[in-house]
Amino acid sequence: MKFPSEPFKIKVVERIRVTTPGQRERILEEAGYNLFLIRSEDCHIDLLTDSGTSAMSDEQWSGVMRGDEAYASSRSFFAFEDRVKELTGFPHVIPTHQGRASERILFSITGGEGKTVPNNTHFDTTRANVEYSGAEAADCAIPEAKTPAVEHPFKGNMDIERLEALIADRSAENIPLVMVTVTNNTSGGQPVSMANLEAVREVCDRHGLPLFLDACRFAENAWFIREREEGWDGKSVAEISRAMFELADGCTMSAKKDGLANIGGFLCFRDPDLAQKARNLLILTEGFPTYGGMAGRDMEAIAQGLQEVVDEDYLAFRINQVRWLGRTVSEAGVPIIQPVGGHAVYLDAGAMLAHIPALEYPGQALAVELYREAGIRGVEIGSVMFARKHPETGEELPADLELVRLAVPRRVYTQSHITYVAEAVQRVYERREAIRGYRITRQAPYLRHFTARFEPL
Ligand SMILES: Cc1ncc(COP(=O)(O)O)c(C=O)c1O
Protein backbone atom coordinates (compact mmCIF):
# COMPACT_ATOMS: atom_id res chain seq x y z
CA MET A 1 0.00 0.00 0.00
CA LYS A 2 1.26 3.49 -0.83
CA PHE A 3 -0.40 5.17 2.15
CA PRO A 4 -1.14 3.75 5.59
CA SER A 5 -4.90 3.93 5.94
CA GLU A 6 -6.39 5.65 9.00
CA PRO A 7 -7.67 2.88 11.33
CA PHE A 8 -10.57 5.11 12.44
CA LYS A 9 -13.64 6.79 10.99
CA ILE A 10 -14.40 10.46 11.58
CA LYS A 11 -17.47 11.14 13.74
CA VAL A 12 -16.97 14.83 14.55
CA VAL A 13 -15.19 17.39 12.40
CA GLU A 14 -13.67 20.79 13.12
CA ARG A 15 -13.56 23.37 10.37
CA ILE A 16 -10.16 24.50 9.14
CA ARG A 17 -10.05 28.13 8.00
CA VAL A 18 -8.17 28.35 4.73
CA THR A 19 -6.22 31.61 4.47
CA THR A 20 -4.99 33.39 1.35
CA PRO A 21 -1.31 34.32 0.81
CA GLY A 22 -2.20 38.00 1.40
CA GLN A 23 -3.93 37.19 4.72
CA ARG A 24 -0.96 35.08 5.84
CA GLU A 25 1.44 37.91 5.05
CA ARG A 26 -0.58 40.28 7.27
CA ILE A 27 -0.88 37.67 10.03
CA LEU A 28 2.89 37.12 10.00
CA GLU A 29 3.60 40.83 10.17
CA GLU A 30 1.17 41.36 13.05
CA ALA A 31 2.74 38.45 14.96
CA GLY A 32 6.25 39.86 14.52
CA TYR A 33 7.09 36.69 12.53
CA ASN A 34 6.74 34.60 15.69
CA LEU A 35 4.52 31.58 15.04
CA PHE A 36 3.70 31.21 18.76
CA LEU A 37 1.86 34.54 18.43
CA ILE A 38 -0.39 33.36 15.57
CA ARG A 39 -3.90 32.21 16.47
CA SER A 40 -4.43 28.49 15.98
CA GLU A 41 -7.48 29.22 13.83
CA ASP A 42 -5.19 31.01 11.37
CA CYS A 43 -3.18 27.79 10.88
CA HIS A 44 -4.16 25.43 8.10
CA ILE A 45 -2.17 22.55 9.62
CA ASP A 46 -0.87 23.00 13.15
CA LEU A 47 2.28 20.94 13.78
CA LEU A 48 3.53 22.99 16.72
CA THR A 49 3.38 20.01 19.08
CA ASP A 50 2.09 16.47 19.52
CA SER A 51 1.49 17.20 23.21
CA GLY A 52 -2.11 17.53 24.37
CA THR A 53 -3.29 17.77 20.78
CA SER A 54 -4.58 14.20 20.23
CA ALA A 55 -8.08 13.51 18.99
CA MET A 56 -9.96 11.44 21.56
CA SER A 57 -12.00 8.39 20.59
CA ASP A 58 -15.74 7.81 21.08
CA GLU A 59 -14.83 5.51 23.98
CA GLN A 60 -12.74 8.22 25.62
CA TRP A 61 -15.57 10.74 25.28
CA SER A 62 -17.92 8.17 26.84
CA GLY A 63 -15.44 7.94 29.71
CA VAL A 64 -15.56 11.73 30.05
CA MET A 65 -19.34 11.48 30.59
CA ARG A 66 -18.84 8.70 33.17
CA GLY A 67 -16.25 10.74 35.11
CA ASP A 68 -16.80 10.49 38.86
CA GLU A 69 -15.94 13.87 40.32
CA ALA A 70 -15.90 12.81 43.99
CA TYR A 71 -13.08 14.49 45.91
CA ALA A 72 -11.80 11.26 47.48
CA SER A 73 -11.54 7.70 46.16
CA SER A 74 -13.58 8.24 43.00
CA ARG A 75 -14.48 5.38 40.67
CA SER A 76 -12.52 7.19 37.93
CA PHE A 77 -9.33 7.14 39.99
CA PHE A 78 -9.56 3.37 40.43
CA ALA A 79 -10.21 2.86 36.70
CA PHE A 80 -7.12 5.00 35.99
CA GLU A 81 -4.98 3.33 38.65
CA ASP A 82 -5.95 -0.19 37.50
CA ARG A 83 -5.01 0.60 33.92
CA VAL A 84 -1.66 2.18 34.82
CA LYS A 85 -0.82 -0.78 37.09
CA GLU A 86 -1.80 -3.29 34.40
CA LEU A 87 0.34 -1.47 31.82
CA THR A 88 3.43 -0.77 33.94
CA GLY A 89 3.37 -3.18 36.88
CA PHE A 90 4.28 -0.32 39.25
CA PRO A 91 2.44 -0.68 42.59
CA HIS A 92 2.24 3.07 43.42
CA VAL A 93 0.48 5.38 40.95
CA ILE A 94 0.26 9.10 41.62
CA PRO A 95 -1.94 11.25 39.36
CA THR A 96 -0.61 14.67 38.28
CA HIS A 97 -1.84 17.37 35.94
CA GLN A 98 0.95 16.81 33.40
CA GLY A 99 4.49 15.51 32.96
CA ARG A 100 6.35 18.45 34.46
CA ALA A 101 4.30 18.21 37.67
CA SER A 102 5.53 14.62 38.04
CA GLU A 103 9.09 15.85 37.42
CA ARG A 104 8.72 18.66 39.94
CA ILE A 105 7.64 16.20 42.65
CA LEU A 106 10.21 13.53 41.75
CA PHE A 107 13.17 15.92 41.80
CA SER A 108 11.94 17.79 44.88
CA ILE A 109 12.28 14.53 46.81
CA THR A 110 15.40 13.14 45.10
CA GLY A 111 17.34 16.14 43.74
CA GLY A 112 19.21 18.95 45.49
CA GLU A 113 22.60 20.67 45.64
CA GLY A 114 25.60 18.46 44.88
CA LYS A 115 23.53 15.78 43.10
CA THR A 116 23.69 14.74 39.44
CA VAL A 117 20.92 13.17 37.37
CA PRO A 118 22.05 11.34 34.22
CA ASN A 119 19.59 10.95 31.33
CA ASN A 120 20.02 10.00 27.66
CA THR A 121 18.82 13.55 26.91
CA HIS A 122 16.79 15.59 29.38
CA PHE A 123 13.69 17.13 27.88
CA ASP A 124 13.74 20.88 28.69
CA THR A 125 11.14 20.72 31.52
CA THR A 126 12.99 17.73 33.01
CA ARG A 127 16.28 19.61 32.91
CA ALA A 128 14.61 22.70 34.38
CA ASN A 129 13.12 20.70 37.29
CA VAL A 130 16.41 18.90 38.00
CA GLU A 131 18.28 22.22 37.97
CA TYR A 132 15.62 24.03 39.99
CA SER A 133 16.20 21.48 42.76
CA GLY A 134 19.89 22.50 42.74
CA ALA A 135 21.10 19.31 41.02
CA GLU A 136 23.06 18.92 37.79
CA ALA A 137 21.28 17.47 34.72
CA ALA A 138 23.82 15.46 32.66
CA ASP A 139 23.04 14.21 29.15
CA CYS A 140 24.68 10.92 28.12
CA ALA A 141 23.14 10.09 24.73
CA ILE A 142 25.23 8.15 22.21
CA PRO A 143 27.33 10.44 19.96
CA GLU A 144 25.19 9.58 16.87
CA ALA A 145 22.28 11.47 18.51
CA LYS A 146 23.98 14.78 17.71
CA THR A 147 24.44 14.28 13.97
CA PRO A 148 21.21 14.65 11.96
CA ALA A 149 22.34 12.75 8.85
CA VAL A 150 23.68 9.67 10.69
CA GLU A 151 21.35 6.65 10.59
CA HIS A 152 21.09 4.48 13.72
CA PRO A 153 18.13 2.22 14.58
CA PHE A 154 18.21 3.31 18.24
CA LYS A 155 19.58 6.81 18.12
CA GLY A 156 17.94 7.57 21.49
CA ASN A 157 20.22 5.12 23.34
CA MET A 158 22.20 5.99 26.45
CA ASP A 159 25.98 5.95 25.98
CA ILE A 160 26.85 3.30 28.58
CA GLU A 161 30.53 4.27 28.76
CA ARG A 162 29.67 7.92 29.34
CA LEU A 163 27.20 6.90 32.02
CA GLU A 164 29.86 4.77 33.76
CA ALA A 165 32.41 7.60 33.51
CA LEU A 166 29.89 10.10 34.95
CA ILE A 167 29.11 7.79 37.89
CA ALA A 168 32.82 7.29 38.52
CA ASP A 169 33.42 11.05 38.39
CA ARG A 170 30.46 12.24 40.48
CA SER A 171 30.35 9.12 42.72
CA ALA A 172 27.23 6.95 43.08
CA GLU A 173 26.14 8.48 46.40
CA ASN A 174 25.60 11.82 44.61
CA ILE A 175 23.39 10.27 41.95
CA PRO A 176 19.81 9.89 43.21
CA LEU A 177 18.58 8.07 40.09
CA VAL A 178 19.31 7.45 36.42
CA MET A 179 16.64 8.45 33.92
CA VAL A 180 16.00 7.25 30.37
CA THR A 181 13.65 9.19 28.09
CA VAL A 182 11.62 6.98 25.73
CA THR A 183 11.50 8.00 22.96
CA ASN A 184 14.25 10.63 23.17
CA ASN A 185 12.30 13.76 22.17
CA THR A 186 15.23 16.16 22.17
CA SER A 187 17.29 14.04 19.79
CA GLY A 188 14.40 13.75 17.31
CA GLY A 189 11.88 11.30 18.84
CA GLN A 190 14.47 8.54 18.54
CA PRO A 191 13.89 5.18 20.26
CA VAL A 192 15.90 3.41 22.94
CA SER A 193 16.49 -0.32 22.47
CA MET A 194 15.58 -2.95 25.05
CA ALA A 195 19.23 -4.06 25.06
CA ASN A 196 20.26 -0.52 25.97
CA LEU A 197 17.67 -0.32 28.75
CA GLU A 198 18.97 -3.66 30.06
CA ALA A 199 22.53 -2.35 29.96
CA VAL A 200 21.51 0.79 31.89
CA ARG A 201 19.72 -1.44 34.42
CA GLU A 202 22.88 -3.50 34.85
CA VAL A 203 24.95 -0.36 35.51
CA CYS A 204 22.33 0.86 38.00
CA ASP A 205 22.32 -2.49 39.81
CA ARG A 206 26.08 -2.49 40.09
CA HIS A 207 26.04 0.96 41.71
CA GLY A 208 22.82 0.53 43.70
CA LEU A 209 20.99 3.25 41.74
CA PRO A 210 17.28 3.42 40.88
CA LEU A 211 16.28 3.68 37.22
CA PHE A 212 13.34 5.86 36.13
CA LEU A 213 11.76 6.16 32.70
CA ASP A 214 10.47 9.41 31.25
CA ALA A 215 7.71 7.39 29.62
CA CYS A 216 5.82 10.06 27.59
CA ARG A 217 6.13 8.09 24.33
CA PHE A 218 6.53 4.54 25.68
CA ALA A 219 4.21 2.96 23.09
CA GLU A 220 5.98 4.55 20.13
CA ASN A 221 9.29 3.33 21.63
CA ALA A 222 7.89 -0.20 22.07
CA TRP A 223 6.75 -0.19 18.43
CA PHE A 224 10.29 0.59 17.25
CA ILE A 225 11.70 -2.19 19.47
CA ARG A 226 9.30 -4.65 17.87
CA GLU A 227 10.16 -3.42 14.41
CA ARG A 228 13.95 -3.16 14.75
CA GLU A 229 15.30 -5.27 17.60
CA GLU A 230 15.99 -8.98 17.31
CA GLY A 231 13.87 -11.18 19.52
CA TRP A 232 10.91 -8.80 19.89
CA ASP A 233 9.07 -9.04 16.58
CA GLY A 234 6.64 -11.70 17.77
CA LYS A 235 5.68 -9.82 20.93
CA SER A 236 2.75 -7.46 21.39
CA VAL A 237 3.37 -3.76 22.04
CA ALA A 238 1.70 -4.20 25.45
CA GLU A 239 4.19 -6.98 26.32
CA ILE A 240 7.16 -4.94 25.13
CA SER A 241 5.95 -1.88 27.06
CA ARG A 242 5.59 -4.01 30.18
CA ALA A 243 9.12 -5.38 29.69
CA MET A 244 10.45 -1.80 29.46
CA PHE A 245 8.67 -0.74 32.66
CA GLU A 246 9.81 -3.90 34.46
CA LEU A 247 13.42 -2.79 34.05
CA ALA A 248 12.67 0.44 35.93
CA ASP A 249 11.93 1.47 39.51
CA GLY A 250 9.47 4.14 38.51
CA CYS A 251 8.46 6.59 35.81
CA THR A 252 7.23 10.07 35.05
CA MET A 253 4.56 10.35 32.41
CA SER A 254 2.83 13.09 30.43
CA ALA A 255 -0.49 11.57 29.34
CA LYS A 256 -0.67 14.38 26.75
CA LYS A 257 1.44 12.18 24.45
CA ASP A 258 0.95 8.40 24.59
CA GLY A 259 -1.97 8.76 27.01
CA LEU A 260 -3.93 10.04 23.97
CA ALA A 261 -5.43 12.69 26.26
CA ASN A 262 -5.45 16.48 26.19
CA ILE A 263 -4.19 16.90 29.76
CA GLY A 264 -2.90 14.73 32.62
CA GLY A 265 0.05 12.71 33.81
CA PHE A 266 1.33 10.39 36.48
CA LEU A 267 4.29 9.42 38.59
CA CYS A 268 4.95 5.79 39.54
CA PHE A 269 7.15 4.08 42.09
CA ARG A 270 8.05 0.63 43.31
CA ASP A 271 9.43 2.02 46.57
CA PRO A 272 6.58 2.69 49.06
CA ASP A 273 8.63 5.25 51.04
CA LEU A 274 9.41 7.38 48.00
CA ALA A 275 5.76 7.08 46.94
CA GLN A 276 4.65 8.36 50.35
CA LYS A 277 7.03 11.32 50.14
CA ALA A 278 5.66 12.11 46.69
CA ARG A 279 2.05 11.91 47.93
CA ASN A 280 2.88 14.33 50.74
CA LEU A 281 4.09 16.88 48.17
CA LEU A 282 1.23 16.07 45.79
CA ILE A 283 -1.26 17.21 48.41
CA LEU A 284 0.57 20.54 48.72
CA THR A 285 0.82 21.42 45.05
CA GLU A 286 -1.50 19.21 42.99
CA GLY A 287 -4.36 17.74 45.00
CA PHE A 288 -5.61 14.79 47.03
CA PRO A 289 -3.84 11.50 46.08
CA THR A 290 -6.85 10.09 44.23
CA TYR A 291 -7.09 12.96 41.76
CA GLY A 292 -3.77 14.85 41.95
CA GLY A 293 -4.06 17.48 39.28
CA MET A 294 -6.93 15.96 37.32
CA ALA A 295 -10.71 15.85 37.15
CA GLY A 296 -12.34 12.41 37.29
CA ARG A 297 -13.24 12.73 33.60
CA ASP A 298 -9.56 13.29 32.68
CA MET A 299 -8.60 10.09 34.50
CA GLU A 300 -11.29 8.16 32.58
CA ALA A 301 -10.00 9.53 29.27
CA ILE A 302 -6.44 8.48 30.16
CA ALA A 303 -7.45 5.00 31.36
CA GLN A 304 -9.07 4.41 27.97
CA GLY A 305 -6.29 6.20 26.04
CA LEU A 306 -3.65 3.93 27.57
CA GLN A 307 -5.64 0.98 26.25
CA GLU A 308 -5.94 2.40 22.74
CA VAL A 309 -2.34 3.55 22.42
CA VAL A 310 -0.97 -0.02 22.46
CA ASP A 311 -3.35 -1.04 19.68
CA GLU A 312 -1.09 -2.14 16.86
CA ASP A 313 -3.31 -0.92 14.01
CA TYR A 314 -3.20 2.52 15.57
CA LEU A 315 0.59 2.43 16.05
CA ALA A 316 1.25 1.12 12.53
CA PHE A 317 -0.75 4.05 11.17
CA ARG A 318 0.83 6.56 13.52
CA ILE A 319 4.47 5.62 12.95
CA ASN A 320 3.99 5.21 9.19
CA GLN A 321 2.23 8.55 8.83
CA VAL A 322 5.16 10.40 10.39
CA ARG A 323 7.67 8.23 8.50
CA TRP A 324 5.90 8.81 5.18
CA LEU A 325 6.18 12.57 5.64
CA GLY A 326 9.89 12.33 6.51
CA ARG A 327 10.75 9.95 3.68
CA THR A 328 8.81 11.93 1.08
CA VAL A 329 10.53 15.22 1.82
CA SER A 330 13.89 13.52 2.25
CA GLU A 331 13.60 11.83 -1.15
CA ALA A 332 12.97 15.29 -2.62
CA GLY A 333 16.37 16.37 -1.21
CA VAL A 334 15.24 18.10 1.99
CA PRO A 335 17.76 17.43 4.80
CA ILE A 336 16.11 15.96 7.91
CA ILE A 337 17.13 14.13 11.06
CA GLN A 338 17.59 10.51 10.03
CA PRO A 339 16.00 8.12 10.64
CA VAL A 340 12.52 9.59 11.09
CA GLY A 341 11.50 9.41 14.76
CA GLY A 342 8.17 8.53 16.34
CA HIS A 343 6.26 11.78 16.68
CA ALA A 344 7.82 14.36 14.41
CA VAL A 345 9.88 15.15 11.36
CA TYR A 346 12.80 17.46 12.08
CA LEU A 347 13.89 19.56 9.10
CA ASP A 348 17.58 20.45 9.19
CA ALA A 349 17.30 24.18 8.50
CA GLY A 350 21.02 24.67 9.16
CA ALA A 351 21.85 22.41 6.20
CA MET A 352 18.97 23.49 3.97
CA LEU A 353 19.58 27.22 4.43
CA ALA A 354 23.37 27.05 4.78
CA HIS A 355 23.62 30.58 3.34
CA ILE A 356 21.89 32.00 6.47
CA PRO A 357 24.27 32.38 9.46
CA ALA A 358 23.08 30.72 12.69
CA LEU A 359 22.51 34.07 14.39
CA GLU A 360 20.23 35.15 11.55
CA TYR A 361 18.11 32.17 12.58
CA PRO A 362 17.72 29.78 9.63
CA GLY A 363 15.22 27.67 11.65
CA GLN A 364 13.01 30.67 12.25
CA ALA A 365 13.28 31.62 8.56
CA LEU A 366 12.21 28.12 7.49
CA ALA A 367 9.34 27.96 9.98
CA VAL A 368 8.05 31.35 8.74
CA GLU A 369 8.34 30.23 5.11
CA LEU A 370 6.22 27.11 5.76
CA TYR A 371 3.52 29.30 7.24
CA ARG A 372 3.81 31.80 4.38
CA GLU A 373 3.64 29.00 1.79
CA ALA A 374 0.75 26.97 3.15
CA GLY A 375 -0.38 28.07 6.62
CA ILE A 376 1.63 25.28 8.28
CA ARG A 377 2.87 25.94 11.80
CA GLY A 378 6.00 24.10 12.93
CA VAL A 379 8.45 25.17 15.60
CA GLU A 380 12.02 26.41 15.45
CA ILE A 381 14.37 24.33 17.59
CA GLY A 382 17.63 26.14 17.09
CA SER A 383 19.34 29.35 18.13
CA VAL A 384 16.13 31.28 18.82
CA MET A 385 15.19 28.64 21.39
CA PHE A 386 18.59 27.45 22.61
CA ALA A 387 21.27 30.12 22.00
CA ARG A 388 23.44 30.64 25.07
CA LYS A 389 25.31 33.67 26.34
CA HIS A 390 29.09 33.65 26.51
CA PRO A 391 29.79 33.63 30.29
CA GLU A 392 32.31 36.49 30.08
CA THR A 393 31.47 38.60 27.04
CA GLY A 394 27.69 38.07 27.05
CA GLU A 395 27.94 37.44 23.30
CA GLU A 396 25.21 35.20 21.83
CA LEU A 397 26.45 31.67 21.06
CA PRO A 398 24.45 29.62 18.54
CA ALA A 399 22.74 26.31 19.38
CA ASP A 400 24.26 23.01 18.22
CA LEU A 401 21.61 22.47 15.55
CA GLU A 402 19.17 24.65 13.60
CA LEU A 403 16.00 22.58 13.22
CA VAL A 404 12.31 22.99 12.48
CA ARG A 405 10.15 20.36 14.13
CA LEU A 406 6.95 19.27 12.45
CA ALA A 407 5.24 17.37 15.29
CA VAL A 408 2.25 15.32 14.17
CA PRO A 409 -0.74 15.29 16.56
CA ARG A 410 -2.17 11.80 17.15
CA ARG A 411 -5.23 10.80 15.06
CA VAL A 412 -5.90 14.44 14.06
CA TYR A 413 -4.72 14.74 10.47
CA THR A 414 -5.48 12.43 7.55
CA GLN A 415 -3.06 11.29 4.90
CA SER A 416 -4.18 14.07 2.56
CA HIS A 417 -3.30 16.68 5.19
CA ILE A 418 0.14 15.10 5.46
CA THR A 419 0.50 15.01 1.66
CA TYR A 420 -0.30 18.74 1.66
CA VAL A 421 2.45 19.32 4.24
CA ALA A 422 4.98 17.30 2.20
CA GLU A 423 4.16 19.32 -0.91
CA ALA A 424 4.54 22.63 0.93
CA VAL A 425 7.93 21.59 2.37
CA GLN A 426 9.11 20.66 -1.13
CA ARG A 427 7.93 23.99 -2.58
CA VAL A 428 9.81 25.93 0.09
CA TYR A 429 12.87 23.75 -0.52
CA GLU A 430 12.80 24.57 -4.24
CA ARG A 431 12.99 28.30 -3.54
CA ARG A 432 15.40 27.97 -0.57
CA GLU A 433 18.12 30.16 -2.08
CA ALA A 434 15.88 33.23 -2.04
CA ILE A 435 15.06 32.84 1.69
CA ARG A 436 16.66 35.39 4.01
CA GLY A 437 17.29 35.43 7.76
CA TYR A 438 15.77 37.42 10.64
CA ARG A 439 16.81 39.85 13.32
CA ILE A 440 15.23 39.89 16.80
CA THR A 441 13.68 43.27 17.60
CA ARG A 442 12.26 42.45 21.04
CA GLN A 443 12.93 39.59 23.45
CA ALA A 444 12.31 38.48 27.04
CA PRO A 445 15.24 37.53 29.29
CA TYR A 446 14.04 33.89 29.62
CA LEU A 447 12.38 31.50 27.14
CA ARG A 448 12.50 34.24 24.53
CA HIS A 449 11.18 32.04 21.71
CA PHE A 450 7.62 32.28 23.08
CA THR A 451 7.30 36.06 22.82
CA ALA A 452 10.21 37.44 20.74
CA ARG A 453 9.43 39.62 17.75
CA PHE A 454 11.44 39.49 14.53
CA GLU A 455 12.16 41.55 11.44
CA PRO A 456 13.15 40.07 8.07
CA LEU A 457 16.68 40.96 6.92
C1 LIG B 1 10.16 13.75 26.80
C2 LIG B 1 9.26 14.70 27.55
N1 LIG B 1 9.30 14.73 28.88
C3 LIG B 1 8.51 15.55 29.60
C4 LIG B 1 7.62 16.40 28.97
C5 LIG B 1 6.77 17.33 29.81
O1 LIG B 1 5.43 16.98 29.76
P1 LIG B 1 4.27 18.08 29.96
O2 LIG B 1 4.29 18.97 28.76
O3 LIG B 1 3.02 17.27 30.08
O4 LIG B 1 4.57 18.83 31.22
C6 LIG B 1 7.54 16.41 27.58
C7 LIG B 1 6.61 17.32 26.88
O5 LIG B 1 6.69 17.57 25.71
C8 LIG B 1 8.39 15.53 26.85
O6 LIG B 1 8.35 15.47 25.50
Ligand as a Chemical Component Dictionary entry (heavy atoms), coordinates in Angstrom:
data_LIG
# 
_chem_comp.id                   LIG 
_chem_comp.type                 NON-POLYMER 
_chem_comp.pdbx_formal_charge   0 
_chem_comp.three_letter_code    LIG 
# 
loop_
_chem_comp_atom.comp_id 
_chem_comp_atom.atom_id 
_chem_comp_atom.alt_atom_id 
_chem_comp_atom.type_symbol 
_chem_comp_atom.charge 
_chem_comp_atom.model_Cartn_x 
_chem_comp_atom.model_Cartn_y 
_chem_comp_atom.model_Cartn_z 
_chem_comp_atom.pdbx_ordinal 
LIG C1 C1 C 0 10.157 13.746 26.800 1  
LIG C2 C2 C 0 9.265  14.697 27.549 2  
LIG N1 N1 N 0 9.305  14.733 28.883 3  
LIG C3 C3 C 0 8.511  15.546 29.599 4  
LIG C4 C4 C 0 7.622  16.404 28.972 5  
LIG C5 C5 C 0 6.773  17.333 29.812 6  
LIG O1 O1 O 0 5.429  16.983 29.757 7  
LIG P1 P1 P 0 4.273  18.076 29.958 8  
LIG O2 O2 O 0 4.293  18.967 28.764 9  
LIG O3 O3 O 0 3.019  17.266 30.076 10 
LIG O4 O4 O 0 4.565  18.826 31.220 11 
LIG C6 C6 C 0 7.544  16.406 27.579 12 
LIG C7 C7 C 0 6.611  17.323 26.882 13 
LIG O5 O5 O 0 6.686  17.574 25.707 14 
LIG C8 C8 C 0 8.389  15.528 26.847 15 
LIG O6 O6 O 0 8.345  15.466 25.498 16 
# 
loop_
_chem_comp_bond.comp_id 
_chem_comp_bond.atom_id_1 
_chem_comp_bond.atom_id_2 
_chem_comp_bond.value_order 
_chem_comp_bond.pdbx_ordinal 
LIG C1 C2 SING 1  
LIG C2 N1 SING 2  
LIG C2 C8 DOUB 3  
LIG N1 C3 DOUB 4  
LIG C3 C4 SING 5  
LIG C4 C5 SING 6  
LIG C4 C6 DOUB 7  
LIG C5 O1 SING 8  
LIG O1 P1 SING 9  
LIG P1 O2 DOUB 10 
LIG P1 O3 SING 11 
LIG P1 O4 SING 12 
LIG C6 C7 SING 13 
LIG C6 C8 SING 14 
LIG C7 O5 DOUB 15 
LIG C8 O6 SING 16 
# 
